[in-house]
Amino acid sequence: MVFSSSLFVFLFFPITFILYYTANKTGKIIYINTILLFASVLFYMWGGIKYFLILFAVILMNYLLSIIMVKYESYKKIIFILILAIDLGNLFYFKYFNFFIDNIQNAGNYIGINVFSEVAVVALPIGISFYTFQIISYVADVYIGKVKVQRNFLNLSLYVIMFPQLIAGPIVRYKDVAEEINSRTIQMNDIEEGIKRFIIGFSKKVFIANTMGNMADTVFAMDGAVNTLYAWLGAICYSMQIYYDFSAYSDMAIGIGRMFGFHFIENFDLPYRSKDIQEFWRRWHISLSSWFRDYVYIPLGGNRKGIFRTYFNLSVVFLLTGFWHGAAWQFVVWGIYHGFFSVLERIGLNKILKKTPKLFRHIYTMVIVVVGWVFFRADNLGKAFRFLRNMFLINLSGFKNYLIVEQFTSIFWICFFISIIFSVTQIDLSTRIKIWKNNTFVRIRYLLLWVISILYLIGLSYNPFIYFKF
């Protein structure tokens, strides 16, 4: 398991920041990097020492082989392929081994053959999907000459294991933080802006994501045995939950990174205001979609080899995107589903959509996205299709479902409408209300939001971020 929210907020982070800030006064980059790396190691080891040893081995292997790759130019491509094989093989074993074994066993059972007598279940190391893609981006950029190979093992380790974004992203490119790893100072403005960003993310998680998640969990737990309106309510609540949950983690990671002198890229840009699926993926999980664009789509040929090859490349990218999220068929279907609409829009659907009102295009996009999230949330394909059946086969009975009705509290409805409004628009009251521009008043606002969030958190059970499991 990873740190609970309370332990992180009240103990780990304050101690880490005090030590870090004290070391920063020395002006020695080696000191502040060492403290941040040590804290990151402790943070990750909380989830299990054996998982840290795996991560350490991955970092060491990439560190050594990258240096060798640069040194022996004639063997550069072979060594690069070897590194990719090891990194992806490691990811495959820990994340997908059980999936393939189970499917082979199921296929054997179907024809009456017991393929495997007994196979141990392989546990999934925390954050393996994120740190694998992160370190592959480093090796790939070294290979093509975008960045210089990092010869300082401490610095490369810090890049990979830095705790703010280690568990659930954003996927940080080495080229974006290389200079700050080698030289940075903490400014008071960075600390203040980082604290504000962290508070925003923390409050989004505590109030909106968790509240929407409670309703989504209740509805999805009924395995499709709900009426049409409740089914749509559950799907919409999950859509809000996953957006505010994941964007909250990104906000907190970006905020903490800013407090430590790092400027991580934005990971979300109001994706629910998109007017088509292609735009949605330019705004959603930007670090992942740009990673697949740069390291899969473009190397496959992108859109440079004709329209059919373009459609094929897009399909491959979305298939891999779905599979990256989880070793289960519902994630594969989710990826294929989004790939289908991305290709369909390129074929000609976008030309038709552009002739329609913006509201219709927005509704079209949100229906596609919300329906897609059902595959993402359901435990298996069977449950997903049963849930979708109730969403589209009109059933207006069973409104007195007490498990759902008892959650129709004032807090739920306030969070529900706030989640929808702020998912499609940015409302900056500071430009309309003069007093909100005052620095003292701004700080009081954030302090009150922080205190209320903490008080609210105390009454909640532990509710980890959704992307922790990926």
KACOR-V906434 format. One line per field, one symbol per residue. ss: DSSP state (A for helix, B for strand, O for the rest). phi: phi as a letter, one per 30 degrees, with the letter a starting at -180 (. if undefined). A space follows every 50 residues. Layout:
# KACOR-V906434
ss=???
phi=???
This chain:
# KACOR-V906434
ss=OOOOAAAAAAAAAAAAAAAAAAAAOOOOAAAAAAAAAAAAAAAAAOOOAA AAAAAAAAAAAAAAAAAAAAAOAAAAAAAAAAAAAAAAAAAAAAAAAAAA AAAAAAAAAAOOOOOOOOOOOOOOOOOAAAAAAAAAAAAAAAAAOOOOOO OOAAAAAAAAAOAAAAOOOOOOOAAAAAAAAAOOOOOAAAAAAAAAAAAA AAAAAAAAAAAAAAAAAAAAOOOOOOOAAAAAAAAAAAAAAAAAAAAAAA AAAAAAAAAOOOOOOOOOOOAAAOOOAAAAAAAOOAAAAAAAAAAAAOOO OOOOOOAAAAAAAAAAAAAAAAAAAOOOAAAAAAAAAAAAAAAAAAAAAA AAAOOOOAAAAAAAAAAAAAAAAAAAAOOOAAAAAAAAAAAAOOOOOOOO OAAAAOOOOAAAAAAAAAAAAAAAOOOOAAAOOAAAAOAAAAAAAAAAAA AAAAAAAAOOOOOOOAAAAO
phi=.ceddddddcbddeddddddddddddicddddddddddddddeddedkdd dddddddddddddddddddddcedceddddddddddddddddddcceddd ddddddddddcibddbdabddcdcddidddddddddddddddddidbddd ccddddddedcedecddbiddcddddbeddddaabccddddddddddddd ddddddddddddddddddddddhidbddddddddddddededdddddddd edddddeddcjccdddcbbhddcdcadddeddccheddddddddcbdded khccbjdddddddddddddddddddadadddddeddeddedddedddldd dddddcdedddddedddddddddddddddadeddddddeddccebccidc ddddddcdcddddddddddddddbbcccdddcceddddedddddeddddd dddddddedcddbddedddc
